[in-house]
Amino acid sequence: MRELSLHILDIAQNSISANSDSVRIAVIEDVENDLLTIMIKDDGRGMDDETLRRVVDPFYTTRTTRKVGLGIPMFKSSAEACDGEFEIKSQVGVGTEVKATFKYSHIDRVPLGNMADTIITVILSNPLLELIYTHKYNEEGFCLNTKEIRKTLGNEVPIDNIDVIMWLKEYIAEGIEEIRK
């Protein structure tokens, strides 16, 4: 994939497919230590040990619509190709956690991509999902919590209302831009 945000979207979609009620996405750009860390954690159905071992194999998938599952294997390969590491933990009935680290300045590291679009797509995929997105750039941080947003909106306006989505997209983009200054 040309952007890491697309890997994040793919894994978040896996979380939604695993019936997660909440997903936490964290992006940590530690430029000072030349490290990029991406973590996605859910409370979905989780995987047994056998599935967990096989999930990094591109020729394994639990989907019936295709015979390959490239998302997680490609994410793992991207991290390892950039002097980074990949880790996946899962427990049936508890959920799954994916963590990838990259050497920030590595010549082969693809760009992070458009995180605002990625987060908006996750929200639109499941408007009832509790999504907590944190983004840290060195010492500065940004956080979006859909539970808090829904609380502010009340019962009158759904989070997937087009005006809310447009505002959220701008809010996320501005938040990321602000922490990078």
VENNORCOR-V284226 format. One record per residue. RES is the residue in one small letter. SS is DSSP state (h for helix, s for strand, l for the rest). PSI is psi in whole degrees, -180 to 180 (NA if undefined). D_LAST is the distance of its C-alpha to the last C-alpha in Angstrom with 2 decimals. Layout:
res=<RES;RES>
ss=<SS;SS>
psi=<PSI;PSI>
d_last=<D_LAST;D_LAST>
This chain:
res=<m;r;e;l;s;l;h;i;l;d;i;a;q;n;s;i;s;a;n;s;d;s;v;r;i;a;v;i;e;d;v;e;n;d;l;l;t;i;m;i;k;d;d;g;r;g;m;d;d;e;t;l;r;r;v;v;d;p;f;y;t;t;r;t;t;r;k;v;g;l;g;i;p;m;f;k;s;s;a;e;a;c;d;g;e;f;e;i;k;s;q;v;g;v;g;t;e;v;k;a;t;f;k;y;s;h;i;d;r;v;p;l;g;n;m;a;d;t;i;i;t;v;i;l;s;n;p;l;l;e;l;i;y;t;h;k;y;n;e;e;g;f;c;l;n;t;k;e;i;r;k;t;l;g;n;e;v;p;i;d;n;i;d;v;i;m;w;l;k;e;y;i;a;e;g;i;e;e;i;r;k>
ss=<l;l;l;h;h;h;h;h;h;h;h;h;h;h;h;h;h;l;l;l;l;s;s;s;s;s;s;s;s;s;h;h;h;l;s;s;s;s;s;s;s;s;l;l;l;l;l;l;h;h;h;h;h;h;l;l;l;l;l;l;l;l;l;l;l;l;l;l;l;h;h;h;h;h;h;h;h;h;h;h;h;l;l;l;s;s;s;s;s;s;s;l;l;l;s;s;s;s;s;s;s;s;s;l;l;l;l;l;l;l;l;l;l;l;h;h;h;h;h;h;h;h;h;h;h;l;l;l;l;s;s;s;s;s;s;s;s;l;l;s;s;s;s;s;s;h;h;h;h;h;h;h;h;l;l;l;l;l;l;l;l;h;h;h;h;h;h;h;h;h;h;h;h;h;h;h;h;h;h;l;l>
psi=<148;-14;143;-29;-29;-33;-43;-45;-44;-45;-38;-37;-37;-41;-43;-42;-25;17;38;141;-27;146;135;127;126;132;123;110;99;78;-38;-35;10;48;134;126;134;128;136;125;136;170;34;-165;-17;179;148;172;-40;-46;-41;-40;-36;-16;-21;-1;120;-17;18;135;153;-8;146;-8;-11;167;-2;155;93;-17;-61;-44;-38;-37;-45;-47;-40;-45;-48;-30;-14;37;33;-167;160;138;138;131;145;151;130;131;-4;-47;-171;145;127;134;128;137;149;146;118;-42;4;135;-27;-2;123;158;156;-42;-166;93;-30;-48;-39;-48;-42;-42;-40;-45;-45;-27;-32;89;-18;-10;136;111;126;116;121;142;123;134;109;-114;-7;147;157;143;138;128;112;-27;-43;-39;-45;-38;-43;-41;-28;-168;-7;-36;121;153;-24;13;137;-38;-37;-44;-44;-41;-45;-43;-45;-41;-45;-49;-44;-38;-43;-43;-41;-42;-20;-5;NA>
d_last=<27.30;24.74;21.75;21.28;20.59;24.23;25.45;23.73;25.43;28.72;28.74;27.82;30.71;32.91;32.06;33.09;36.25;36.98;37.23;34.20;33.67;30.18;27.50;24.47;21.73;19.12;16.49;15.19;12.97;13.90;12.80;14.30;17.56;17.41;18.08;17.36;19.43;20.55;23.05;25.17;27.84;30.53;33.73;35.82;39.24;38.14;40.05;43.12;43.23;44.82;42.25;39.42;40.98;41.45;38.16;36.60;39.56;38.78;42.43;42.29;41.27;42.54;42.26;45.55;44.19;43.36;44.34;41.04;37.84;35.13;31.93;31.90;33.63;31.14;28.15;29.99;30.80;27.22;26.06;29.06;28.75;25.34;26.73;25.80;27.93;28.96;30.63;32.25;34.15;36.30;39.13;41.49;41.09;37.88;35.23;33.16;30.04;28.40;25.98;24.74;22.84;21.79;21.09;17.49;18.36;21.83;23.01;24.62;21.76;21.31;17.94;16.75;17.46;17.11;16.79;17.17;20.50;21.53;21.17;22.93;25.66;26.25;26.60;28.98;30.92;31.86;31.01;32.72;30.62;28.62;25.25;22.59;19.33;16.77;13.60;12.03;9.29;10.57;11.20;9.15;11.33;12.50;16.26;18.69;22.38;24.97;27.61;25.78;25.17;28.87;29.87;28.08;29.65;33.05;35.90;35.89;32.93;32.29;28.82;29.75;30.54;29.06;27.38;25.80;24.69;23.12;21.26;20.19;18.92;16.73;15.67;14.71;12.83;10.84;10.39;9.11;6.71;5.53;5.56;3.82;0.00>
